[in-house]
Amino acid sequence: MDQGFFLLFATVSVITALTVVLARNPVHSALALMACFLQISAIFILLEAPFLAVIQIFVYVGAIMVLFLFVIMMIDVREAVLQRFLPGGNLPALVLLVLLGVEMSVLVFWSDRFSGSEPVPIGGGGDIRQLATTLFADYLLPFEAASVILLAALVGAIVLARKERE
């Protein structure tokens, strides 16, 4: 069953990666990139690497996508929104949504949670707990300084992207 999930996640990640390249609208391209990152984090979960999956979501879906959205804000998105998703119209977007819905249905109904088996014990997470303690106790000031810098960058991008009123 793990091989089936892997093939499902890999297929959807390849399709969303192709959508990133083929999409005309930068907003749709960024959303497809986010879907691709989420599929890759699901593959990390299948590989029993939950820490890498969480880092994938935090770093790539969180931080990198914010940077891409800054760039999209700098572009005149009003014209780009009027363009179609792909040359074939809205059909690829509909196919992508249906594929993601089928994937979620497969994950829900084929998971072990509904089979009546015993619950899987969760590990201690000692390494993750030690990393979190180090990050939020010993390096709290640099962590908070980075968050303030990112907030200032967000405000600066909004100010730069705003149109002047005539």
N, C-alpha and C positions, 0 to 999 in steps of 0.2 A: 504494500500500500504506500510505503514511503517513496518508492520509485514512481508511482502514479502521481503523487503530489509534486514530486520534483519535476516531472515532465510538464505538469500543469503550470507550475510557477515559472519554469524556464520558458515555456511557450508564450505565456502572457508577457513575461519580461522582454522577450525578443520582439513581440508585436508592439509593445509600448515603446521600445527603443526605436523601432522603425517609424512609429508615429511621431516621435520627437524630431526625427530628421525630415520627415515628409510634410509635417504640418506647416501651413502658411501662417497661421495666427500664432504669435509668440506666447500668448496666454495659454492656448491649447497645448503648445509644445512644452511649456513649463509644467502643466498639469500631467501630461503624459510622462514626463521625466520623473515627477513625484510618484506616479503609479509604478514606474519601473523600479525606483528605489525601494518602494514598499514590497515589491515582488522579490527583490534581492534579499531584503531582510527576512522574508518568509523562508527563503532558501537557507539562510543562516540558522533559522529556528529548526529546520529539518536536519541540519548538520549538528544539532545539539550545541549550538553556540549562541545562547540567548544574549550574552553580553555584547557580542558583535552585532546582533540584530538591533539591540537598543541603541548602540553607538551609530549604526547605519541610519536609524530613524532620526536620532538627535542631530547628528552632524550633517548628513546629506539632506534629509527631508526638511530639517529645521533650518540649519545655517546656510547651506549652499542654495537652497531654494529661495531664501530671503535675499541673497545676493542677486540671483536671477530676477527676482521680482523688482529689485532696485533698478536693474538694467531695463526691464520692461516698462517701468514707470518713466524712465528717461526717454523712451521711444514714444512717438505719438500713437498710443494704443487705440484711440478713437477710430482711426482709419483701419487699423488691423482687425478690430472687432467686426467690422462690416464685411471682411473677407470670409470666404467659406473655409471650413476646417481642412478639407482636402479637395483636390480637383473633382472627385466623384460626388460632392455634395455632403450631406450629413449622414450618409449611410455608414462610413467607417466609424464615426463617433457612436452611432447606434450599435454597430457590431461590437465595438470596444466595451460599451456599457453592458450589453448582453453577455459577453464573454466574462467580464468581471462578476456579473450576477451568477452565472453558472459556476464560476470558480468558488464563490462564497457558499453557494448551495452544496457543492461537493464537499467543501471543507466542513460544513456543519453536519451534514447527514452521514458522511463516511468517517467521521472522527470516532475515537474510542469512547467519548463521553456518553454516546447514546447506545453503546453496545452492552451496557450493564457490567462491564469488567471493573476490576478494582481500580480505585484512583491511583494515579502515578504519584509516588512521593516526590516532593520537591526537595532538591539538595539544600545544603546549608547556606551556600552562597558566601562563604568566608572571604574569598578573594574580592568579590564585589563589595561586600560590607567594608573590608579594609580600604579599598579604593575610595569609597564614598566618605568614610571617616577621614581619610587623609585629605581629600579634596575639600570637604566642607569644614574641617577643623584647622588643619595646618595651612592650607592655601585658600582660606576664605576671602582674604583681601584681594588677591589677584583675580579670583573668580568673580567677585562683585565688580571689580574695576573693568573687567572684560564686558560684563553685562551693561555697565554704564556707557562704555565706548560704543557698543552695538546700538544702544538706545539713541545715542547722539548721532550715529550714522543714519539710523532710521528717520529721525527728525530732519536731518540735513537733506536726505534724499527726497523727502516729501516737500520741503521748501524749494529745492531745485527743480522738481518736476511740476510744481504748481505753475499754471499759466498766469501771466500778468493780466489784470483787468484793464480794459481800455476806457 
